[in-house]
């Protein structure tokens, strides 16, 4: 049985959230090695909606980079 996408996102946020103590901003690590991942555009919209200001990428997937190009999220 496949895990619903909303549970995958919740797991992603709970397991990969980090807080930068010096600035008080919240960011996530964004890896794409998994099954049944949501569309990168949907993920970036969700991050923007929740005030996520920073993201750390583990690969250079063009669809992720394109989705991030229209956002205010800082990338490292």
C-alpha positions as CSV (number, residue, x, y, z in Angstrom):
1,X,0.0,0.0,0.0
2,X,1.4,3.4,-1.0
3,X,1.9,6.1,1.5
4,X,-0.4,9.2,0.9
5,X,1.5,12.2,-0.4
6,X,0.5,14.4,2.6
7,X,2.0,11.9,5.0
8,X,5.2,11.9,3.0
9,X,5.4,15.7,3.2
10,X,4.7,15.7,6.9
11,X,7.4,13.1,7.4
12,X,9.8,15.2,5.3
13,X,9.1,18.3,7.4
14,X,9.3,16.6,10.7
15,X,12.5,14.6,10.0
16,X,14.4,17.3,8.0
17,X,13.5,20.6,9.6
18,X,16.3,22.6,11.1
19,X,16.4,26.0,12.8
20,X,19.3,28.4,12.2
21,X,19.8,29.8,15.7
22,X,21.6,33.0,14.7
23,X,18.8,34.3,12.4
24,X,15.8,32.4,13.7
25,X,14.8,31.3,10.2
26,X,13.5,27.8,9.3
27,X,14.7,25.7,6.4
28,X,14.6,22.2,5.1
29,X,16.8,19.7,3.4
30,X,15.2,18.6,0.1
31,X,16.2,15.2,-1.3
32,X,14.3,13.4,-4.1
33,X,15.3,9.8,-3.6
34,X,11.9,8.3,-2.7
35,X,8.8,6.9,-4.2
36,X,5.6,8.8,-5.0
37,X,7.1,12.3,-4.5
38,X,4.9,15.4,-5.1
39,X,5.5,17.7,-8.0
40,X,8.4,20.2,-7.2
41,X,6.2,23.1,-8.0
42,X,3.7,21.9,-5.4
43,X,6.5,21.5,-2.9
44,X,7.8,25.0,-3.4
45,X,4.3,26.5,-3.2
46,X,3.9,24.6,0.1
47,X,7.2,25.9,1.4
48,X,6.3,29.5,0.5
49,X,2.9,29.2,2.1
50,X,4.5,28.0,5.4
51,X,7.2,30.7,5.5
52,X,10.1,28.4,4.8
53,X,13.0,30.8,3.9
54,X,15.9,28.4,3.2
55,X,16.3,25.1,1.4
56,X,19.3,22.8,1.0
57,X,19.3,20.7,-2.2
58,X,20.9,17.4,-2.6
59,X,20.8,17.3,-6.4
60,X,20.3,19.6,-9.4
61,X,17.0,18.4,-10.8
62,X,16.0,21.0,-13.5
63,X,12.3,20.9,-12.4
64,X,13.2,21.7,-8.8
65,X,15.5,24.5,-9.9
66,X,12.9,25.9,-12.2
67,X,10.3,25.9,-9.4
68,X,12.7,27.6,-7.1
69,X,13.6,30.3,-9.6
70,X,10.2,32.0,-9.1
71,X,10.3,31.9,-5.3
72,X,12.0,33.9,-2.5
73,X,13.5,30.8,-1.0
74,X,17.3,30.9,-0.5
75,X,19.1,27.9,-1.9
76,X,22.3,26.3,-0.8
